[in-house]
């Protein structure tokens, strides 16, 4: 009997599905005054368009909202780096535990409304359902035309991506379905604060929010493709560590110079001792 040595490929750990968090990340990096002259991403535009193109008071509202969100997410976005000691990583995890409890309490007080949806559970389905279509283009490249996928039949049902230990398939007779729970902010319909905190709540539930980072060098927010990444690009990794190494080298050099100076000072005979030797 020949053994089958092929192994099932495991999903890569720490690989974010960036679709749902994209509007949040773009909002955190948005220059409100310059954005009036640019074409915003569709999802982000739907959330902020009224305030972004409103009065200066509306712009200040968005600026204050961004400050509030950054304060709530900064512990997540600034994890300890690879050079951190184990004790420092443990201390950071304890702080984040406290921060998550405060954030979850805040989300609970916002009283989101649960919304249930029924999706087809068959292995292959036609993309003529808006919810299934949204899942199919969840991480679809922006450079490709999404409209071409409408009413097509993909190799597998994109709704099956939702299946996990807590999300199961309903099988009854010849039918299969997936019942999902989503939530919205209720009324008023236009509420950027509730929209962004809804995205945050979903990111916490999926674990995707753990990939949020703020680059230590330039301060840009981004989604890391691996949990150990804390810089937005390799160039900033080099610049940051070169500057840190140079600072550390200068500090060590100053300390070494101070030690050698003290040694020379203590080894040099005092003037009165020298005079006594000359007199003898």
Secondary structure, DSSP 8 states (H G I E B T S, - for coil): ------------TT---TTTTHHHHHHHT--HHHHTTS---HHHHHHHHHHHTS-HHHHHHHHHHHHHHHHHHHHHHS---TTS-HHHHHHHHHHHHHHHHHHHHHHHHT--EEEEEEEE-SSS-BS-SHHHHHHHTTT--TTS-GGGGTT-B-SS-GGGGG-SSSS--EEETTEEEEEEEEEE--SSS--HHHHHHHHHHHHHHHSGGGGEEE-TTT--EEE-SSTT--SSSHHHHHHHHHHHHHHHHHHHHHHHHHHHHHHHHHHS--HHHHHHHHH-
